Amino acid sequence: MSRSLPRPVKWGPVSPSPAAAGRHPIADPAPQSLCAREPHVPAERLVAEMVPPPRFQKARFETYVPDASQPSQAQAVQVLSSFAGTLGGAHASGAGKRRWFQKKVQAPAGPRGVYLDGGYGVGKTHLLASLWHATPAEPSLKAFGTFVELTNLVGALGFQQTVATLSGHRLLCIDEFELDDPGDTVLVSTLLGKLVDAGVALAATSNTLPGKLGEGRFASADFLREIQGLSAHFKALRIDGEDYRHRGLPEAPSPYSDEQVAKAAYATQGSSLDDFPHLLDHLAKVHPSRYGALTDDLSAVCLTGVDAVPDQSTALRLVVLADRLYDREVPVVASGLPFDRIFGEDMLKGGYRKKYFRAISRLTALARDGKRLVENA
């Protein structure tokens, strides 16, 4: 979207006017509106974007800082570094060049994948991206995406075409492997089985809540059981620790007033300004696979009237948006409720609780990033 001709913004009931923001609309172009965006994403883009997101483009094993009090973190770096070193040989399937009279090359014996099991904020995505970067193969032969993005790819391409597209890869990294939806889990499990047979190495992460590491529904045993016959292909690595996003940092800023949010939006070129309830309604009209495109070229997201999320479907859509904003390092400035109060107690105790805790952690980090925009407005 061109920033030279910004879209007119339809203000929600609590969105301040330009005058209330203390800015002249001619001097300061109106912010964009997420609610005015309805992106369309071709399947080719879904494939092309299967690389580590901007936040993790520079992630390397050398830049991962293990917590000295958590030996499992340093151990994970060593194991993953060694694993990356095993992925530089010939592709088990011959990279699609096997002739009809040749015998099929069998995949190497032993684990062909690693699974990182731990709580949110211990650096699993950093380690997964580091593995992607350390694997000695061309970027076109490596794929990186979340579980949701992988299921979206299957939906866009179809199962057989997805298998054909990924079978020539050396490595497939799946972030945030989900155990919530049995249908999607079985779908991806079947896909991974096909890819392992083709010689593709796998790596995955999933969240285990603090106090439940190694046990309960979200533990590694459950993951390995859910992916059924693939358990022999994975080496599970348990990573302990506290949420690094908030380790040793000051508390997140308290929510601002509507006027402060609007002022920051008008002072920040390329920002968006939306009423939170209206944005939640708009998310229901956009497929989650397009949430990344929804945030294209944004320098900040400013929200007025943040309130408790009304239902689980809305909450899950917000989780996906929070992930995409975090991946793209888009700061957030908000008024209303603090982010640690937007999900009800029933949600934080339910089957999707790991997603909500991750969203709270990430939105809080982005709110901390947004503090400078308010101070500079």
KAMO-V50142 format. One record per residue. RES is the residue in one letter. PSI is psi in whole degrees, -180 to 180 (NA if undefined). NEAR is the number of other C-alpha atoms within 10 Angstrom. D_CENTER is the distance of its C-alpha to the mean C-alpha in whole Angstrom. Layout:
res=<RES | RES>
psi=<PSI | PSI>
near=<NEAR | NEAR>
d_center=<D_CENTER | D_CENTER>
This chain:
res=<M | S | R | S | L | P | R | P | V | K | W | G | P | V | S | P | S | P | A | A | A | G | R | H | P | I | A | D | P | A | P | Q | S | L | C | A | R | E | P | H | V | P | A | E | R | L | V | A | E | M | V | P | P | P | R | F | Q | K | A | R | F | E | T | Y | V | P | D | A | S | Q | P | S | Q | A | Q | A | V | Q | V | L | S | S | F | A | G | T | L | G | G | A | H | A | S | G | A | G | K | R | R | W | F | Q | K | K | V | Q | A | P | A | G | P | R | G | V | Y | L | D | G | G | Y | G | V | G | K | T | H | L | L | A | S | L | W | H | A | T | P | A | E | P | S | L | K | A | F | G | T | F | V | E | L | T | N | L | V | G | A | L | G | F | Q | Q | T | V | A | T | L | S | G | H | R | L | L | C | I | D | E | F | E | L | D | D | P | G | D | T | V | L | V | S | T | L | L | G | K | L | V | D | A | G | V | A | L | A | A | T | S | N | T | L | P | G | K | L | G | E | G | R | F | A | S | A | D | F | L | R | E | I | Q | G | L | S | A | H | F | K | A | L | R | I | D | G | E | D | Y | R | H | R | G | L | P | E | A | P | S | P | Y | S | D | E | Q | V | A | K | A | A | Y | A | T | Q | G | S | S | L | D | D | F | P | H | L | L | D | H | L | A | K | V | H | P | S | R | Y | G | A | L | T | D | D | L | S | A | V | C | L | T | G | V | D | A | V | P | D | Q | S | T | A | L | R | L | V | V | L | A | D | R | L | Y | D | R | E | V | P | V | V | A | S | G | L | P | F | D | R | I | F | G | E | D | M | L | K | G | G | Y | R | K | K | Y | F | R | A | I | S | R | L | T | A | L | A | R | D | G | K | R | L | V | E | N | A>
psi=<133 | 137 | -13 | -24 | 75 | 149 | 146 | 144 | 129 | 110 | 140 | 177 | -24 | 8 | 125 | 156 | 166 | -37 | -40 | -29 | -7 | 23 | 148 | 129 | -23 | -41 | -36 | 105 | 145 | 142 | 162 | 172 | 125 | -32 | -17 | -1 | 132 | 75 | 149 | 125 | 114 | 156 | -32 | -35 | -38 | -40 | -46 | -29 | 10 | 64 | 164 | 138 | 168 | -40 | -28 | 17 | -30 | 11 | 130 | 160 | -34 | -24 | -4 | 128 | 98 | 145 | 121 | -25 | -1 | 87 | -26 | -26 | -47 | -36 | -39 | -39 | -44 | -45 | -45 | -36 | -43 | -40 | -43 | -36 | -18 | -4 | 14 | -2 | -170 | 141 | 137 | -27 | 4 | 19 | 34 | 9 | 8 | 131 | 164 | -26 | -3 | 151 | 146 | 131 | 125 | 147 | 149 | 148 | 160 | 178 | 132 | 19 | 162 | 146 | 122 | 115 | 121 | 177 | 172 | 144 | 18 | 4 | 22 | -41 | -38 | -46 | -38 | -43 | -36 | -40 | -43 | -47 | -34 | -17 | 122 | 75 | 157 | 147 | -32 | -12 | 12 | 143 | 142 | 127 | 165 | 166 | -42 | -43 | -34 | -42 | -35 | -37 | -43 | -40 | -34 | -40 | -25 | 156 | -51 | -40 | -34 | -43 | -46 | -37 | -38 | -12 | -25 | 3 | 154 | -34 | 138 | 119 | 128 | 112 | 143 | 53 | 129 | 139 | 6 | -38 | 104 | -37 | -50 | -37 | -44 | -39 | -51 | -35 | -44 | -42 | -46 | -35 | -43 | -41 | -38 | -42 | -29 | -2 | 12 | 130 | 149 | 150 | 140 | 155 | 157 | 159 | 136 | 133 | 148 | 140 | -7 | 13 | 131 | 2 | 167 | -179 | -30 | 16 | 172 | -35 | -38 | -42 | -49 | -33 | -40 | -35 | 13 | -117 | -4 | -2 | -34 | -15 | -4 | 139 | 118 | 130 | 120 | 129 | 115 | 165 | 172 | 169 | 109 | -23 | -20 | 9 | 116 | 9 | 157 | 162 | 154 | 148 | 147 | 157 | 148 | 176 | 163 | -39 | -41 | -40 | -47 | -40 | -43 | -39 | -44 | -26 | -8 | 108 | 135 | 12 | 168 | 156 | 120 | 153 | 128 | -49 | -38 | -38 | -42 | -40 | -40 | -36 | -29 | -18 | -5 | 130 | 138 | -26 | -14 | 4 | -30 | -47 | -30 | -30 | 9 | 133 | 15 | 138 | -19 | 154 | 121 | 129 | 132 | 150 | 36 | 131 | 175 | 136 | 130 | -29 | 170 | -39 | -44 | -41 | -41 | -35 | -40 | -36 | -45 | -43 | -42 | -40 | -44 | -38 | -41 | -45 | -36 | 4 | 43 | 113 | 155 | 135 | 129 | 152 | 164 | -141 | 146 | 155 | -22 | 4 | 10 | -19 | 129 | 164 | -36 | -35 | -42 | -11 | -3 | -171 | -19 | 15 | -34 | -35 | -41 | -39 | -38 | -43 | -43 | -45 | -45 | -42 | -36 | -42 | -41 | -34 | -37 | -39 | -32 | -12 | -37 | -30 | -37 | -41 | -31 | -8 | NA>
near=<11 | 8 | 14 | 8 | 9 | 14 | 16 | 12 | 16 | 14 | 14 | 17 | 10 | 13 | 21 | 20 | 15 | 18 | 11 | 14 | 20 | 14 | 17 | 13 | 13 | 8 | 9 | 14 | 22 | 26 | 27 | 26 | 21 | 22 | 22 | 15 | 15 | 16 | 15 | 12 | 16 | 10 | 14 | 11 | 11 | 18 | 21 | 10 | 14 | 21 | 20 | 24 | 17 | 12 | 15 | 19 | 15 | 14 | 21 | 18 | 22 | 8 | 11 | 16 | 12 | 19 | 15 | 10 | 9 | 13 | 13 | 17 | 23 | 16 | 15 | 19 | 21 | 12 | 13 | 22 | 17 | 13 | 20 | 19 | 13 | 13 | 18 | 12 | 10 | 10 | 21 | 21 | 22 | 15 | 16 | 13 | 8 | 12 | 9 | 7 | 6 | 7 | 8 | 13 | 14 | 12 | 16 | 13 | 8 | 10 | 16 | 22 | 22 | 21 | 25 | 28 | 25 | 27 | 27 | 27 | 21 | 21 | 22 | 25 | 23 | 21 | 24 | 28 | 25 | 25 | 24 | 26 | 22 | 19 | 21 | 17 | 17 | 10 | 16 | 14 | 17 | 22 | 22 | 24 | 24 | 20 | 22 | 17 | 20 | 25 | 20 | 18 | 22 | 18 | 13 | 18 | 16 | 12 | 17 | 11 | 13 | 19 | 18 | 14 | 12 | 22 | 25 | 22 | 25 | 30 | 29 | 25 | 29 | 25 | 25 | 19 | 21 | 23 | 22 | 13 | 9 | 12 | 10 | 16 | 20 | 15 | 15 | 20 | 17 | 16 | 20 | 21 | 18 | 17 | 24 | 22 | 16 | 26 | 25 | 27 | 29 | 21 | 23 | 24 | 26 | 24 | 26 | 25 | 20 | 14 | 9 | 13 | 19 | 16 | 13 | 13 | 16 | 23 | 21 | 25 | 15 | 15 | 21 | 18 | 11 | 17 | 19 | 15 | 12 | 18 | 16 | 13 | 19 | 19 | 18 | 20 | 19 | 19 | 21 | 22 | 20 | 16 | 15 | 16 | 16 | 16 | 9 | 7 | 10 | 8 | 10 | 18 | 16 | 15 | 20 | 20 | 14 | 22 | 20 | 23 | 28 | 33 | 24 | 26 | 30 | 26 | 21 | 22 | 17 | 20 | 25 | 24 | 30 | 29 | 25 | 24 | 17 | 16 | 18 | 18 | 12 | 15 | 20 | 13 | 10 | 17 | 14 | 21 | 21 | 20 | 22 | 18 | 16 | 23 | 21 | 13 | 14 | 21 | 17 | 26 | 28 | 30 | 24 | 29 | 22 | 18 | 16 | 18 | 19 | 13 | 11 | 14 | 10 | 14 | 22 | 17 | 17 | 21 | 20 | 18 | 22 | 23 | 19 | 20 | 25 | 20 | 17 | 19 | 19 | 23 | 24 | 26 | 29 | 29 | 23 | 18 | 16 | 20 | 22 | 15 | 13 | 18 | 21 | 16 | 10 | 10 | 19 | 14 | 11 | 10 | 13 | 16 | 17 | 21 | 23 | 23 | 21 | 20 | 25 | 19 | 20 | 23 | 26 | 22 | 21 | 23 | 23 | 20 | 18 | 22 | 20 | 13 | 19 | 17 | 9 | 10 | 14>
d_center=<23 | 26 | 26 | 30 | 30 | 28 | 28 | 30 | 28 | 29 | 29 | 29 | 31 | 30 | 29 | 31 | 34 | 34 | 37 | 35 | 33 | 36 | 35 | 37 | 35 | 37 | 36 | 32 | 31 | 29 | 25 | 23 | 22 | 19 | 21 | 23 | 20 | 20 | 19 | 19 | 17 | 20 | 19 | 19 | 17 | 14 | 16 | 16 | 12 | 12 | 12 | 10 | 8 | 11 | 10 | 11 | 13 | 16 | 15 | 18 | 19 | 22 | 20 | 18 | 20 | 21 | 23 | 26 | 27 | 24 | 26 | 23 | 21 | 23 | 24 | 21 | 21 | 24 | 23 | 20 | 23 | 25 | 23 | 22 | 26 | 27 | 25 | 27 | 30 | 31 | 28 | 29 | 30 | 32 | 29 | 30 | 34 | 36 | 39 | 41 | 43 | 41 | 40 | 36 | 35 | 33 | 30 | 31 | 31 | 29 | 26 | 24 | 20 | 19 | 17 | 15 | 16 | 16 | 15 | 12 | 12 | 15 | 13 | 12 | 9 | 11 | 14 | 12 | 12 | 15 | 16 | 15 | 17 | 20 | 21 | 24 | 23 | 23 | 19 | 20 | 21 | 17 | 14 | 11 | 8 | 6 | 9 | 9 | 9 | 12 | 14 | 13 | 15 | 18 | 18 | 19 | 21 | 22 | 22 | 25 | 24 | 20 | 22 | 25 | 22 | 20 | 23 | 24 | 21 | 22 | 18 | 15 | 12 | 10 | 7 | 7 | 11 | 12 | 16 | 16 | 17 | 20 | 21 | 17 | 17 | 21 | 20 | 17 | 20 | 22 | 20 | 20 | 23 | 24 | 22 | 24 | 27 | 27 | 26 | 22 | 21 | 18 | 15 | 13 | 11 | 11 | 12 | 16 | 17 | 20 | 23 | 22 | 21 | 23 | 24 | 23 | 21 | 18 | 20 | 20 | 23 | 21 | 19 | 22 | 24 | 21 | 21 | 25 | 26 | 24 | 24 | 27 | 24 | 22 | 23 | 21 | 20 | 20 | 19 | 20 | 20 | 19 | 16 | 16 | 15 | 18 | 20 | 23 | 22 | 24 | 23 | 21 | 23 | 25 | 24 | 26 | 29 | 28 | 31 | 29 | 25 | 27 | 29 | 26 | 25 | 28 | 28 | 25 | 25 | 22 | 21 | 20 | 22 | 22 | 24 | 21 | 23 | 23 | 19 | 19 | 21 | 20 | 17 | 19 | 20 | 17 | 15 | 12 | 11 | 13 | 11 | 10 | 13 | 14 | 13 | 15 | 17 | 17 | 18 | 17 | 17 | 20 | 21 | 24 | 25 | 22 | 23 | 22 | 20 | 23 | 21 | 19 | 18 | 17 | 15 | 13 | 12 | 12 | 9 | 7 | 9 | 8 | 4 | 6 | 8 | 7 | 6 | 9 | 11 | 13 | 15 | 16 | 20 | 21 | 24 | 25 | 23 | 21 | 18 | 19 | 21 | 19 | 19 | 22 | 24 | 24 | 20 | 19 | 22 | 21 | 19 | 15 | 16 | 13 | 11 | 13 | 13 | 10 | 10 | 13 | 12 | 10 | 12 | 15 | 14 | 14 | 17 | 19 | 18 | 19 | 22 | 24 | 24 | 26 | 28 | 29 | 29>
